[in-house]
Amino acid sequence: MRSLYITLVVILLDQSTKLLVKGFTIPLLNYYYEGMQLGESIPVLGDFLRITFVENAGIVFGMEVTNRILLIAVTFIAICVLLYYLYTIRKEPFIVQLPFALILGGALGNFIDRAFYGIIFGEAPLFYGRVVDFIDVDFFDLNLFGYQMSRWAVFNVADASVSLGVILMLVFFRKIEDTAKHNNQGPVVQSDSAPEQSPTITP
């Protein structure tokens, strides 16, 4: 399934950027990369775009979830469903597969953080790691029902991949819907000739 190459690219890009922000150690090579300090912010395009290192225990864009084990279980099930669905549409046009490949890549990218970062960095038990976010984008001032927002919630490559996948699903909804209907149809057997009849003998 060529769409899984997109998934792999998303995972590699997501994890490599997170490690560059958080820092990492390669014991076999005796190599240590310090990364950024938690809460540190580096301007990229002035105040409009910054690299800001934050961590969260929730889902996309920092939304909090109280039951971590349930979150891990639901994410794992979603990943399995996406993998199965990509397999069922493996012969469909690439544009039909692309949104699901992007969502799968994003889901796996953040799943790795939650499941293993706590153990890898010695910060928490298995499945209790925190997701690394760092893309900090300016946002117009919003004040709605007492909720005030001046910057977009800090996010990462995995979050962006999921969002892009959802947008593509909406854009190509008709194509994806037609594919789903086609896959749900069973084989149709048609006969081009009338059934054979037994010969009759007339006196």
Contacts in CASP RR format, 6 or more apart in sequence:
PFRMAT RR
TARGET T0000
AUTHOR 0000-0000-0000
METHOD contacts of the structure
MODEL  1
MRSLYITLVVILLDQSTKLLVKGFTIPLLNYYYEGMQLGESIPVLGDFLR
ITFVENAGIVFGMEVTNRILLIAVTFIAICVLLYYLYTIRKEPFIVQLPF
ALILGGALGNFIDRAFYGIIFGEAPLFYGRVVDFIDVDFFDLNLFGYQMS
RWAVFNVADASVSLGVILMLVFFRKIEDTAKHNNQGPVVQSDSAPEQSPT
ITP
1 86 0 8 1.000
1 87 0 8 1.000
1 90 0 8 1.000
1 97 0 8 1.000
2 94 0 8 1.000
2 97 0 8 1.000
3 86 0 8 1.000
3 90 0 8 1.000
3 94 0 8 1.000
3 97 0 8 1.000
3 98 0 8 1.000
3 100 0 8 1.000
3 101 0 8 1.000
4 86 0 8 1.000
4 101 0 8 1.000
6 98 0 8 1.000
6 101 0 8 1.000
6 102 0 8 1.000
6 105 0 8 1.000
7 101 0 8 1.000
7 102 0 8 1.000
7 104 0 8 1.000
7 105 0 8 1.000
7 108 0 8 1.000
10 101 0 8 1.000
10 102 0 8 1.000
10 105 0 8 1.000
10 106 0 8 1.000
10 108 0 8 1.000
10 109 0 8 1.000
10 157 0 8 1.000
10 158 0 8 1.000
10 161 0 8 1.000
11 105 0 8 1.000
11 106 0 8 1.000
11 108 0 8 1.000
11 109 0 8 1.000
11 112 0 8 1.000
13 157 0 8 1.000
14 105 0 8 1.000
14 106 0 8 1.000
14 109 0 8 1.000
14 110 0 8 1.000
14 156 0 8 1.000
14 157 0 8 1.000
14 158 0 8 1.000
14 161 0 8 1.000
15 109 0 8 1.000
15 112 0 8 1.000
17 134 0 8 1.000
17 156 0 8 1.000
17 157 0 8 1.000
18 113 0 8 1.000
18 132 0 8 1.000
18 134 0 8 1.000
18 156 0 8 1.000
18 157 0 8 1.000
19 33 0 8 1.000
20 33 0 8 1.000
20 35 0 8 1.000
21 35 0 8 1.000
21 36 0 8 1.000
21 51 0 8 1.000
21 53 0 8 1.000
21 132 0 8 1.000
21 134 0 8 1.000
22 35 0 8 1.000
22 36 0 8 1.000
22 53 0 8 1.000
22 121 0 8 1.000
22 132 0 8 1.000
23 33 0 8 1.000
23 34 0 8 1.000
23 35 0 8 1.000
23 36 0 8 1.000
24 32 0 8 1.000
24 33 0 8 1.000
25 31 0 8 1.000
25 32 0 8 1.000
25 33 0 8 1.000
26 32 0 8 1.000
36 42 0 8 1.000
36 51 0 8 1.000
36 53 0 8 1.000
36 134 0 8 1.000
37 53 0 8 1.000
38 53 0 8 1.000
38 54 0 8 1.000
38 55 0 8 1.000
39 52 0 8 1.000
39 53 0 8 1.000
39 54 0 8 1.000
40 52 0 8 1.000
40 53 0 8 1.000
41 50 0 8 1.000
41 51 0 8 1.000
41 52 0 8 1.000
41 53 0 8 1.000
41 136 0 8 1.000
42 50 0 8 1.000
42 51 0 8 1.000
42 52 0 8 1.000
43 49 0 8 1.000
43 50 0 8 1.000
44 50 0 8 1.000
44 51 0 8 1.000
47 138 0 8 1.000
48 137 0 8 1.000
48 138 0 8 1.000
49 135 0 8 1.000
49 136 0 8 1.000
49 137 0 8 1.000
49 138 0 8 1.000
50 136 0 8 1.000
51 134 0 8 1.000
51 135 0 8 1.000
51 136 0 8 1.000
52 133 0 8 1.000
52 134 0 8 1.000
52 136 0 8 1.000
52 154 0 8 1.000
53 132 0 8 1.000
53 133 0 8 1.000
53 134 0 8 1.000
54 133 0 8 1.000
54 134 0 8 1.000
54 154 0 8 1.000
55 130 0 8 1.000
55 131 0 8 1.000
55 132 0 8 1.000
55 133 0 8 1.000
56 62 0 8 1.000
56 64 0 8 1.000
56 130 0 8 1.000
56 131 0 8 1.000
56 133 0 8 1.000
57 64 0 8 1.000
57 65 0 8 1.000
57 68 0 8 1.000
57 114 0 8 1.000
57 128 0 8 1.000
57 129 0 8 1.000
57 130 0 8 1.000
57 131 0 8 1.000
58 64 0 8 1.000
58 65 0 8 1.000
58 71 0 8 1.000
58 131 0 8 1.000
59 65 0 8 1.000
59 71 0 8 1.000
59 110 0 8 1.000
60 110 0 8 1.000
60 155 0 8 1.000
60 159 0 8 1.000
60 162 0 8 1.000
60 163 0 8 1.000
61 152 0 8 1.000
61 153 0 8 1.000
61 154 0 8 1.000
61 155 0 8 1.000
61 159 0 8 1.000
62 131 0 8 1.000
62 133 0 8 1.000
62 153 0 8 1.000
62 154 0 8 1.000
62 155 0 8 1.000
65 71 0 8 1.000
68 114 0 8 1.000
68 127 0 8 1.000
68 128 0 8 1.000
69 127 0 8 1.000
71 114 0 8 1.000
72 111 0 8 1.000
72 114 0 8 1.000
72 115 0 8 1.000
72 127 0 8 1.000
75 107 0 8 1.000
75 110 0 8 1.000
75 111 0 8 1.000
75 114 0 8 1.000
76 111 0 8 1.000
78 107 0 8 1.000
79 104 0 8 1.000
79 107 0 8 1.000
79 108 0 8 1.000
79 111 0 8 1.000
82 100 0 8 1.000
82 103 0 8 1.000
82 104 0 8 1.000
82 107 0 8 1.000
83 104 0 8 1.000
85 100 0 8 1.000
86 97 0 8 1.000
86 100 0 8 1.000
86 101 0 8 1.000
86 104 0 8 1.000
88 183 0 8 1.000
89 96 0 8 1.000
89 97 0 8 1.000
89 100 0 8 1.000
89 179 0 8 1.000
89 183 0 8 1.000
90 97 0 8 1.000
92 179 0 8 1.000
93 175 0 8 1.000
95 168 0 8 1.000
95 172 0 8 1.000
95 175 0 8 1.000
96 172 0 8 1.000
96 175 0 8 1.000
96 176 0 8 1.000
96 179 0 8 1.000
98 165 0 8 1.000
98 168 0 8 1.000
99 165 0 8 1.000
99 166 0 8 1.000
99 168 0 8 1.000
99 169 0 8 1.000
99 172 0 8 1.000
99 176 0 8 1.000
100 165 0 8 1.000
100 169 0 8 1.000
102 161 0 8 1.000
102 162 0 8 1.000
102 164 0 8 1.000
102 165 0 8 1.000
102 168 0 8 1.000
103 161 0 8 1.000
103 162 0 8 1.000
103 165 0 8 1.000
103 166 0 8 1.000
105 158 0 8 1.000
105 161 0 8 1.000
106 157 0 8 1.000
106 158 0 8 1.000
106 159 0 8 1.000
106 161 0 8 1.000
106 162 0 8 1.000
107 158 0 8 1.000
107 162 0 8 1.000
108 158 0 8 1.000
109 158 0 8 1.000
110 131 0 8 1.000
110 156 0 8 1.000
110 158 0 8 1.000
110 159 0 8 1.000
113 129 0 8 1.000
113 130 0 8 1.000
113 131 0 8 1.000
113 132 0 8 1.000
114 127 0 8 1.000
114 128 0 8 1.000
114 129 0 8 1.000
114 130 0 8 1.000
114 131 0 8 1.000
115 126 0 8 1.000
115 127 0 8 1.000
115 129 0 8 1.000
116 126 0 8 1.000
116 129 0 8 1.000
117 123 0 8 1.000
117 124 0 8 1.000
117 129 0 8 1.000
117 130 0 8 1.000
117 131 0 8 1.000
117 132 0 8 1.000
118 124 0 8 1.000
118 125 0 8 1.000
118 126 0 8 1.000
118 128 0 8 1.000
118 129 0 8 1.000
118 130 0 8 1.000
119 125 0 8 1.000
119 126 0 8 1.000
119 129 0 8 1.000
123 129 0 8 1.000
123 130 0 8 1.000
124 130 0 8 1.000
131 156 0 8 1.000
131 158 0 8 1.000
132 156 0 8 1.000
133 154 0 8 1.000
133 155 0 8 1.000
133 156 0 8 1.000
133 159 0 8 1.000
134 154 0 8 1.000
134 156 0 8 1.000
135 154 0 8 1.000
135 155 0 8 1.000
135 156 0 8 1.000
135 157 0 8 1.000
135 160 0 8 1.000
136 151 0 8 1.000
136 152 0 8 1.000
136 154 0 8 1.000
137 151 0 8 1.000
137 152 0 8 1.000
138 150 0 8 1.000
138 151 0 8 1.000
138 152 0 8 1.000
139 149 0 8 1.000
139 150 0 8 1.000
139 151 0 8 1.000
139 152 0 8 1.000
141 148 0 8 1.000
141 149 0 8 1.000
141 150 0 8 1.000
142 148 0 8 1.000
142 149 0 8 1.000
142 150 0 8 1.000
143 149 0 8 1.000
169 176 0 8 1.000
END
